[in-house]
């Protein structure tokens, strides 16, 4: 194989490696965003449930203790 073809091949492999690193970085960013949104949504749902429950936001164990005694 001629030297110029080897060099072209090596440049192509390096470019693929660079693109892979960019894709991995992008996927990590997206993963962080999804985790942040999920945490925010869970907090919102838990807060809304606690506010709408008959216990006025108290924990289940606190409601059980209040109702038993």
PDB file of N, CA, C and O in Angstrom, chain B, residues numbered from 101:
ATOM      1  N   UNK B 101       0.867  -1.175   0.000  1.00  0.00           N
ATOM      2  CA  UNK B 101       0.000   0.000   0.000  1.00  0.00           C
ATOM      3  C   UNK B 101       0.910   1.233   0.000  1.00  0.00           C
ATOM      4  O   UNK B 101       1.850   1.324   0.789  1.00  0.00           O
ATOM      5  N   UNK B 102       0.618   2.169  -0.888  1.00  0.00           N
ATOM      6  CA  UNK B 102       1.444   3.387  -0.960  1.00  0.00           C
ATOM      7  C   UNK B 102       1.328   4.223   0.319  1.00  0.00           C
ATOM      8  O   UNK B 102       0.315   4.181   1.017  1.00  0.00           O
ATOM      9  N   UNK B 103       2.369   4.969   0.600  1.00  0.00           N
ATOM     10  CA  UNK B 103       2.446   5.781   1.816  1.00  0.00           C
ATOM     11  C   UNK B 103       1.303   6.791   1.879  1.00  0.00           C
ATOM     12  O   UNK B 103       0.724   6.990   2.946  1.00  0.00           O
ATOM     13  N   UNK B 104       0.970   7.428   0.767  1.00  0.00           N
ATOM     14  CA  UNK B 104      -0.095   8.444   0.802  1.00  0.00           C
ATOM     15  C   UNK B 104      -1.448   7.829   1.148  1.00  0.00           C
ATOM     16  O   UNK B 104      -2.276   8.487   1.779  1.00  0.00           O
ATOM     17  N   UNK B 105      -1.689   6.574   0.746  1.00  0.00           N
ATOM     18  CA  UNK B 105      -2.947   5.909   1.111  1.00  0.00           C
ATOM     19  C   UNK B 105      -2.976   5.571   2.602  1.00  0.00           C
ATOM     20  O   UNK B 105      -4.018   5.664   3.252  1.00  0.00           O
ATOM     21  N   UNK B 106      -1.816   5.178   3.131  1.00  0.00           N
ATOM     22  CA  UNK B 106      -1.731   4.900   4.564  1.00  0.00           C
ATOM     23  C   UNK B 106      -1.997   6.173   5.355  1.00  0.00           C
ATOM     24  O   UNK B 106      -2.725   6.151   6.348  1.00  0.00           O
ATOM     25  N   UNK B 107      -1.405   7.295   4.913  1.00  0.00           N
ATOM     26  CA  UNK B 107      -1.619   8.573   5.605  1.00  0.00           C
ATOM     27  C   UNK B 107      -3.083   8.996   5.532  1.00  0.00           C
ATOM     28  O   UNK B 107      -3.644   9.475   6.517  1.00  0.00           O
ATOM     29  N   UNK B 108      -3.700   8.820   4.367  1.00  0.00           N
ATOM     30  CA  UNK B 108      -5.119   9.152   4.217  1.00  0.00           C
ATOM     31  C   UNK B 108      -5.974   8.291   5.140  1.00  0.00           C
ATOM     32  O   UNK B 108      -6.909   8.779   5.775  1.00  0.00           O
ATOM     33  N   UNK B 109      -5.647   7.030   5.204  1.00  0.00           N
ATOM     34  CA  UNK B 109      -6.376   6.115   6.087  1.00  0.00           C
ATOM     35  C   UNK B 109      -6.216   6.512   7.550  1.00  0.00           C
ATOM     36  O   UNK B 109      -7.192   6.508   8.301  1.00  0.00           O
ATOM     37  N   UNK B 110      -5.011   6.851   7.960  1.00  0.00           N
ATOM     38  CA  UNK B 110      -4.766   7.256   9.342  1.00  0.00           C
ATOM     39  C   UNK B 110      -5.513   8.550   9.686  1.00  0.00           C
ATOM     40  O   UNK B 110      -6.044   8.691  10.788  1.00  0.00           O
ATOM     41  N   UNK B 111      -5.551   9.490   8.740  1.00  0.00           N
ATOM     42  CA  UNK B 111      -6.305  10.738   8.980  1.00  0.00           C
ATOM     43  C   UNK B 111      -7.797  10.445   9.139  1.00  0.00           C
ATOM     44  O   UNK B 111      -8.474  11.039   9.978  1.00  0.00           O
ATOM     45  N   UNK B 112      -8.295   9.524   8.321  1.00  0.00           N
ATOM     46  CA  UNK B 112      -9.714   9.154   8.412  1.00  0.00           C
ATOM     47  C   UNK B 112     -10.018   8.514   9.762  1.00  0.00           C
ATOM     48  O   UNK B 112     -11.039   8.813  10.382  1.00  0.00           O
ATOM     49  N   UNK B 113      -9.140   7.643  10.209  1.00  0.00           N
ATOM     50  CA  UNK B 113      -9.327   6.996  11.515  1.00  0.00           C
ATOM     51  C   UNK B 113      -9.277   8.037  12.634  1.00  0.00           C
ATOM     52  O   UNK B 113     -10.071   7.972  13.573  1.00  0.00           O
ATOM     53  N   UNK B 114      -8.367   8.979  12.542  1.00  0.00           N
ATOM     54  CA  UNK B 114      -8.274  10.039  13.554  1.00  0.00           C
ATOM     55  C   UNK B 114      -9.538  10.893  13.555  1.00  0.00           C
ATOM     56  O   UNK B 114     -10.032  11.274  14.616  1.00  0.00           O
ATOM     57  N   UNK B 115     -10.059  11.190  12.371  1.00  0.00           N
ATOM     58  CA  UNK B 115     -11.284  11.995  12.269  1.00  0.00           C
ATOM     59  C   UNK B 115     -12.466  11.256  12.891  1.00  0.00           C
ATOM     60  O   UNK B 115     -13.297  11.861  13.568  1.00  0.00           O
ATOM     61  N   UNK B 116     -12.536   9.957  12.661  1.00  0.00           N
ATOM     62  CA  UNK B 116     -13.604   9.148  13.263  1.00  0.00           C
ATOM     63  C   UNK B 116     -13.483   9.165  14.787  1.00  0.00           C
ATOM     64  O   UNK B 116     -14.485   9.266  15.495  1.00  0.00           O
ATOM     65  N   UNK B 117     -12.247   9.065  15.288  1.00  0.00           N
ATOM     66  CA  UNK B 117     -12.034   9.129  16.736  1.00  0.00           C
ATOM     67  C   UNK B 117     -12.464  10.460  17.316  1.00  0.00           C
ATOM     68  O   UNK B 117     -13.073  10.503  18.385  1.00  0.00           O
ATOM     69  N   UNK B 118     -12.153  11.560  16.618  1.00  0.00           N
ATOM     70  CA  UNK B 118     -12.565  12.884  17.079  1.00  0.00           C
ATOM     71  C   UNK B 118     -14.085  13.003  17.095  1.00  0.00           C
ATOM     72  O   UNK B 118     -14.665  13.529  18.044  1.00  0.00           O
ATOM     73  N   UNK B 119     -14.731  12.505  16.025  1.00  0.00           N
ATOM     74  CA  UNK B 119     -16.196  12.564  15.964  1.00  0.00           C
ATOM     75  C   UNK B 119     -16.813  11.742  17.081  1.00  0.00           C
ATOM     76  O   UNK B 119     -17.816  12.141  17.671  1.00  0.00           O
ATOM     77  N   UNK B 120     -16.213  10.597  17.369  1.00  0.00           N
ATOM     78  CA  UNK B 120     -16.727   9.753  18.443  1.00  0.00           C
ATOM     79  C   UNK B 120     -16.661  10.482  19.779  1.00  0.00           C
ATOM     80  O   UNK B 120     -17.606  10.435  20.566  1.00  0.00           O
ATOM     81  N   UNK B 121     -15.537  11.159  20.034  1.00  0.00           N
ATOM     82  CA  UNK B 121     -15.407  11.906  21.281  1.00  0.00           C
ATOM     83  C   UNK B 121     -16.442  13.019  21.367  1.00  0.00           C
ATOM     84  O   UNK B 121     -16.992  13.274  22.439  1.00  0.00           O
ATOM     85  N   UNK B 122     -16.713  13.687  20.240  1.00  0.00           N
ATOM     86  CA  UNK B 122     -17.734  14.739  20.226  1.00  0.00           C
ATOM     87  C   UNK B 122     -19.109  14.154  20.513  1.00  0.00           C
ATOM     88  O   UNK B 122     -19.893  14.740  21.260  1.00  0.00           O
ATOM     89  N   UNK B 123     -19.401  13.000  19.921  1.00  0.00           N
ATOM     90  CA  UNK B 123     -20.701  12.362  20.143  1.00  0.00           C
ATOM     91  C   UNK B 123     -20.850  11.922  21.600  1.00  0.00           C
ATOM     92  O   UNK B 123     -21.915  12.092  22.195  1.00  0.00           O
ATOM     93  N   UNK B 124     -19.804  11.366  22.164  1.00  0.00           N
ATOM     94  CA  UNK B 124     -19.849  10.935  23.564  1.00  0.00           C
ATOM     95  C   UNK B 124     -20.076  12.137  24.479  1.00  0.00           C
ATOM     96  O   UNK B 124     -20.871  12.064  25.416  1.00  0.00           O
ATOM     97  N   UNK B 125     -19.382  13.238  24.210  1.00  0.00           N
ATOM     98  CA  UNK B 125     -19.563  14.450  25.021  1.00  0.00           C
ATOM     99  C   UNK B 125     -20.990  14.963  24.901  1.00  0.00           C
ATOM    100  O   UNK B 125     -21.588  15.383  25.891  1.00  0.00           O
ATOM    101  N   UNK B 126     -21.535  14.930  23.693  1.00  0.00           N
ATOM    102  CA  UNK B 126     -22.918  15.386  23.490  1.00  0.00           C
ATOM    103  C   UNK B 126     -23.893  14.480  24.242  1.00  0.00           C
ATOM    104  O   UNK B 126     -24.821  14.965  24.889  1.00  0.00           O
ATOM    105  N   UNK B 127     -23.682  13.169  24.159  1.00  0.00           N
ATOM    106  CA  UNK B 127     -24.568  12.245  24.853  1.00  0.00           C
ATOM    107  C   UNK B 127     -24.507  12.421  26.369  1.00  0.00           C
ATOM    108  O   UNK B 127     -25.519  12.286  27.057  1.00  0.00           O
ATOM    109  N   UNK B 128     -23.324  12.721  26.881  1.00  0.00           N
ATOM    110  CA  UNK B 128     -23.215  12.968  28.322  1.00  0.00           C
ATOM    111  C   UNK B 128     -23.975  14.226  28.713  1.00  0.00           C
ATOM    112  O   UNK B 128     -24.617  14.267  29.762  1.00  0.00           O
ATOM    113  N   UNK B 129     -23.903  15.247  27.873  1.00  0.00           N
ATOM    114  CA  UNK B 129     -24.652  16.483  28.133  1.00  0.00           C
ATOM    115  C   UNK B 129     -26.152  16.207  28.132  1.00  0.00           C
ATOM    116  O   UNK B 129     -26.879  16.674  29.009  1.00  0.00           O
ATOM    117  N   UNK B 130     -26.606  15.447  27.142  1.00  0.00           N
ATOM    118  CA  UNK B 130     -28.028  15.108  27.061  1.00  0.00           C
ATOM    119  C   UNK B 130     -28.443  14.274  28.272  1.00  0.00           C
ATOM    120  O   UNK B 130     -29.514  14.486  28.841  1.00  0.00           O
ATOM    121  N   UNK B 131     -27.599  13.333  28.659  1.00  0.00           N
ATOM    122  CA  UNK B 131     -27.890  12.506  29.830  1.00  0.00           C
ATOM    123  C   UNK B 131     -28.034  13.366  31.090  1.00  0.00           C
ATOM    124  O   UNK B 131     -28.951  13.153  31.883  1.00  0.00           O
ATOM    125  N   UNK B 132     -27.141  14.328  31.275  1.00  0.00           N
ATOM    126  CA  UNK B 132     -27.217  15.229  32.427  1.00  0.00           C
ATOM    127  C   UNK B 132     -28.509  16.036  32.400  1.00  0.00           C
ATOM    128  O   UNK B 132     -29.145  16.236  33.435  1.00  0.00           O
ATOM    129  N   UNK B 133     -28.898  16.503  31.204  1.00  0.00           N
ATOM    130  CA  UNK B 133     -30.135  17.276  31.083  1.00  0.00           C
ATOM    131  C   UNK B 133     -31.352  16.424  31.414  1.00  0.00           C
ATOM    132  O   UNK B 133     -32.271  16.881  32.095  1.00  0.00           O
ATOM    133  N   UNK B 134     -31.357  15.184  30.932  1.00  0.00           N
ATOM    134  CA  UNK B 134     -32.484  14.282  31.200  1.00  0.00           C
ATOM    135  C   UNK B 134     -32.568  13.983  32.698  1.00  0.00           C
ATOM    136  O   UNK B 134     -33.659  13.984  33.269  1.00  0.00           O
ATOM    137  N   UNK B 135     -31.431  13.729  33.332  1.00  0.00           N
ATOM    138  CA  UNK B 135     -31.427  13.460  34.771  1.00  0.00           C
ATOM    139  C   UNK B 135     -31.931  14.669  35.555  1.00  0.00           C
ATOM    140  O   UNK B 135     -32.684  14.511  36.516  1.00  0.00           O
ATOM    141  N   UNK B 136     -31.527  15.870  35.158  1.00  0.00           N
ATOM    142  CA  UNK B 136     -31.967  17.078  35.853  1.00  0.00           C
ATOM    143  C   UNK B 136     -33.471  17.271  35.688  1.00  0.00           C
ATOM    144  O   UNK B 136     -34.164  17.621  36.644  1.00  0.00           O
ATOM    145  N   UNK B 137     -33.974  17.043  34.479  1.00  0.00           N
ATOM    146  CA  UNK B 137     -35.421  17.187  34.245  1.00  0.00           C
ATOM    147  C   UNK B 137     -36.207  16.146  35.022  1.00  0.00           C
ATOM    148  O   UNK B 137     -37.264  16.441  35.578  1.00  0.00           O
ATOM    149  N   UNK B 138     -35.683  14.922  35.058  1.00  0.00           N
ATOM    150  CA  UNK B 138     -36.373  13.860  35.801  1.00  0.00           C
ATOM    151  C   UNK B 138     -36.418  14.193  37.288  1.00  0.00           C
ATOM    152  O   UNK B 138     -37.453  14.021  37.933  1.00  0.00           O
ATOM    153  N   UNK B 139     -35.309  14.664  37.829  1.00  0.00           N
ATOM    154  CA  UNK B 139     -35.282  15.031  39.247  1.00  0.00           C
ATOM    155  C   UNK B 139     -36.247  16.167  39.531  1.00  0.00           C
ATOM    156  O   UNK B 139     -36.940  16.157  40.548  1.00  0.00           O
ATOM    157  N   UNK B 140     -36.296  17.133  38.652  1.00  0.00           N
ATOM    158  CA  UNK B 140     -37.208  18.262  38.822  1.00  0.00           C
ATOM    159  C   UNK B 140     -38.661  17.793  38.756  1.00  0.00           C
ATOM    160  O   UNK B 140     -39.495  18.229  39.549  1.00  0.00           O
ATOM    161  N   UNK B 141     -38.954  16.915  37.818  1.00  0.00           N
ATOM    162  CA  UNK B 141     -40.314  16.402  37.682  1.00  0.00           C
ATOM    163  C   UNK B 141     -40.716  15.592  38.908  1.00  0.00           C
ATOM    164  O   UNK B 141     -41.834  15.723  39.406  1.00  0.00           O
ATOM    165  N   UNK B 142     -39.806  14.757  39.391  1.00  0.00           N
ATOM    166  CA  UNK B 142     -40.101  13.959  40.584  1.00  0.00           C
ATOM    167  C   UNK B 142     -40.348  14.868  41.780  1.00  0.00           C
ATOM    168  O   UNK B 142     -41.282  14.637  42.547  1.00  0.00           O
ATOM    169  N   UNK B 143     -39.529  15.890  41.947  1.00  0.00           N
ATOM    170  CA  UNK B 143     -39.730  16.844  43.042  1.00  0.00           C
ATOM    171  C   UNK B 143     -41.084  17.522  42.933  1.00  0.00           C
ATOM    172  O   UNK B 143     -41.789  17.686  43.929  1.00  0.00           O
ATOM    173  N   UNK B 144     -41.442  17.913  41.723  1.00  0.00           N
ATOM    174  CA  UNK B 144     -42.731  18.587  41.505  1.00  0.00           C
ATOM    175  C   UNK B 144     -43.888  17.662  41.858  1.00  0.00           C
ATOM    176  O   UNK B 144     -44.833  18.074  42.531  1.00  0.00           O
ATOM    177  N   UNK B 145     -43.817  16.413  41.408  1.00  0.00           N
ATOM    178  CA  UNK B 145     -44.892  15.458  41.672  1.00  0.00           C
ATOM    179  C   UNK B 145     -44.991  15.154  43.162  1.00  0.00           C
ATOM    180  O   UNK B 145     -46.090  15.118  43.715  1.00  0.00           O
ATOM    181  N   UNK B 146     -43.860  14.939  43.808  1.00  0.00           N
ATOM    182  CA  UNK B 146     -43.870  14.640  45.241  1.00  0.00           C
ATOM    183  C   UNK B 146     -44.417  15.821  46.026  1.00  0.00           C
ATOM    184  O   UNK B 146     -45.219  15.637  46.942  1.00  0.00           O
ATOM    185  N   UNK B 147     -43.995  17.029  45.682  1.00  0.00           N
ATOM    186  CA  UNK B 147     -44.486  18.230  46.371  1.00  0.00           C
ATOM    187  C   UNK B 147     -45.983  18.403  46.163  1.00  0.00           C
ATOM    188  O   UNK B 147     -46.715  18.715  47.102  1.00  0.00           O
ATOM    189  N   UNK B 148     -46.435  18.198  44.928  1.00  0.00           N
ATOM    190  CA  UNK B 148     -47.871  18.337  44.642  1.00  0.00           C
ATOM    191  C   UNK B 148     -48.674  17.280  45.386  1.00  0.00           C
ATOM    192  O   UNK B 148     -49.743  17.574  45.920  1.00  0.00           O
ATOM    193  N   UNK B 149     -48.176  16.072  45.423  1.00  0.00           N
ATOM    194  CA  UNK B 149     -48.876  15.008  46.138  1.00  0.00           C
ATOM    195  C   UNK B 149     -48.931  15.306  47.630  1.00  0.00           C
ATOM    196  O   UNK B 149     -49.971  15.135  48.265  1.00  0.00           O
ATOM    197  N   UNK B 150     -47.823  15.746  48.179  1.00  0.00           N
ATOM    198  CA  UNK B 150     -47.788  16.046  49.608  1.00  0.00           C
ATOM    199  C   UNK B 150     -48.738  17.189  49.946  1.00  0.00           C
ATOM    200  O   UNK B 150     -49.401  17.161  50.983  1.00  0.00           O
ATOM    201  N   UNK B 151     -48.805  18.185  49.082  1.00  0.00           N
ATOM    202  CA  UNK B 151     -49.686  19.329  49.339  1.00  0.00           C
ATOM    203  C   UNK B 151     -51.153  18.948  49.218  1.00  0.00           C
ATOM    204  O   UNK B 151     -52.001  19.503  49.918  1.00  0.00           O
ATOM    205  N   UNK B 152     -51.459  17.997  48.326  1.00  0.00           N
ATOM    206  CA  UNK B 152     -52.864  17.646  48.112  1.00  0.00           C
ATOM    207  C   UNK B 152     -53.340  16.518  49.023  1.00  0.00           C
ATOM    208  O   UNK B 152     -54.538  16.243  49.100  1.00  0.00           O
ATOM    209  N   UNK B 153     -52.417  15.873  49.702  1.00  0.00           N
ATOM    210  CA  UNK B 153     -52.824  14.760  50.557  1.00  0.00           C
ATOM    211  C   UNK B 153     -53.501  15.287  51.815  1.00  0.00           C
ATOM    212  O   UNK B 153     -53.335  16.448  52.191  1.00  0.00           O
ATOM    213  N   UNK B 154     -54.252  14.425  52.446  1.00  0.00           N
ATOM    214  CA  UNK B 154     -54.993  14.845  53.639  1.00  0.00           C
ATOM    215  C   UNK B 154     -54.075  15.147  54.811  1.00  0.00           C
ATOM    216  O   UNK B 154     -54.482  15.808  55.766  1.00  0.00           O
ATOM    217  N   UNK B 155     -52.852  14.673  54.745  1.00  0.00           N
ATOM    218  CA  UNK B 155     -51.918  14.896  55.834  1.00  0.00           C
ATOM    219  C   UNK B 155     -51.251  16.254  55.784  1.00  0.00           C
ATOM    220  O   UNK B 155     -50.440  16.572  56.653  1.00  0.00           O
ATOM    221  N   UNK B 156     -51.570  17.058  54.796  1.00  0.00           N
ATOM    222  CA  UNK B 156     -50.987  18.391  54.709  1.00  0.00           C
ATOM    223  C   UNK B 156     -49.487  18.368  54.472  1.00  0.00           C
ATOM    224  O   UNK B 156     -48.774  19.267  54.919  1.00  0.00           O
ATOM    225  N   UNK B 157     -48.999  17.347  53.772  1.00  0.00           N
ATOM    226  CA  UNK B 157     -47.577  17.282  53.457  1.00  0.00           C
ATOM    227  C   UNK B 157     -46.757  16.520  54.469  1.00  0.00           C
ATOM    228  O   UNK B 157     -45.536  16.434  54.335  1.00  0.00           O
ATOM    229  N   UNK B 158     -47.406  15.961  55.490  1.00  0.00           N
ATOM    230  CA  UNK B 158     -46.666  15.183  56.482  1.00  0.00           C
ATOM    231  C   UNK B 158     -46.261  13.840  55.887  1.00  0.00           C
ATOM    232  O   UNK B 158     -46.888  13.355  54.944  1.00  0.00           O
ATOM    233  N   UNK B 159     -45.246  13.266  56.424  1.00  0.00           N
ATOM    234  CA  UNK B 159     -44.825  11.954  55.960  1.00  0.00           C
ATOM    235  C   UNK B 159     -45.848  10.911  56.380  1.00  0.00           C
ATOM    236  O   UNK B 159     -46.660  11.147  57.275  1.00  0.00           O
ATOM    237  N   UNK B 160     -45.802   9.768  55.735  1.00  0.00           N
ATOM    238  CA  UNK B 160     -46.746   8.692  56.061  1.00  0.00           C
ATOM    239  C   UNK B 160     -46.592   8.265  57.517  1.00  0.00           C
ATOM    240  O   UNK B 160     -47.586   8.039  58.207  1.00  0.00           O
ATOM    241  N   UNK B 161     -45.355   8.156  57.982  1.00  0.00           N
ATOM    242  CA  UNK B 161     -45.158   7.723  59.372  1.00  0.00           C
ATOM    243  C   UNK B 161     -45.686   8.766  60.350  1.00  0.00           C
ATOM    244  O   UNK B 161     -46.204   8.412  61.408  1.00  0.00           O
ATOM    245  N   UNK B 162     -45.559  10.055  60.008  1.00  0.00           N
ATOM    246  CA  UNK B 162     -46.094  11.103  60.877  1.00  0.00           C
ATOM    247  C   UNK B 162     -47.602  11.054  60.905  1.00  0.00           C
ATOM    248  O   UNK B 162     -48.200  11.266  61.960  1.00  0.00           O
ATOM    249  N   UNK B 163     -48.241  10.780  59.775  1.00  0.00           N
ATOM    250  CA  UNK B 163     -49.710  10.668  59.737  1.00  0.00           C
ATOM    251  C   UNK B 163     -50.178   9.459  60.530  1.00  0.00           C
ATOM    252  O   UNK B 163     -51.181   9.538  61.240  1.00  0.00           O
ATOM    253  N   UNK B 164     -49.460   8.330  60.420  1.00  0.00           N
ATOM    254  CA  UNK B 164     -49.829   7.137  61.174  1.00  0.00           C
ATOM    255  C   UNK B 164     -49.718   7.398  62.669  1.00  0.00           C
ATOM    256  O   UNK B 164     -50.586   6.999  63.445  1.00  0.00           O
ATOM    257  N   UNK B 165     -48.640   8.071  63.066  1.00  0.00           N
ATOM    258  CA  UNK B 165     -48.464   8.356  64.496  1.00  0.00           C
ATOM    259  C   UNK B 165     -49.556   9.295  64.993  1.00  0.00           C
ATOM    260  O   UNK B 165     -50.049   9.125  66.108  1.00  0.00           O
ATOM    261  N   UNK B 166     -49.943  10.277  64.192  1.00  0.00           N
ATOM    262  CA  UNK B 166     -50.989  11.225  64.589  1.00  0.00           C
ATOM    263  C   UNK B 166     -52.348  10.531  64.679  1.00  0.00           C
ATOM    264  O   UNK B 166     -53.141  10.827  65.573  1.00  0.00           O
ATOM    265  N   UNK B 167     -52.615   9.608  63.753  1.00  0.00           N
ATOM    266  CA  UNK B 167     -53.921   8.950  63.750  1.00  0.00           C
ATOM    267  C   UNK B 167     -54.032   7.860  64.820  1.00  0.00           C
ATOM    268  O   UNK B 167     -55.140   7.529  65.243  1.00  0.00           O
ATOM    269  N   UNK B 168     -52.908   7.302  65.260  1.00  0.00           N
ATOM    270  CA  UNK B 168     -52.965   6.208  66.222  1.00  0.00           C
ATOM    271  C   UNK B 168     -52.996   6.707  67.657  1.00  0.00           C
ATOM    272  O   UNK B 168     -53.343   5.961  68.573  1.00  0.00           O
ATOM    273  N   UNK B 169     -52.646   7.927  67.846  1.00  0.00           N
ATOM    274  CA  UNK B 169     -52.568   8.303  69.245  1.00  0.00           C
ATOM    275  C   UNK B 169     -52.985   9.661  69.461  1.00  0.00           C
ATOM    276  O   UNK B 169     -52.978  10.136  70.597  1.00  0.00           O
TER     277      UNK B 169
END
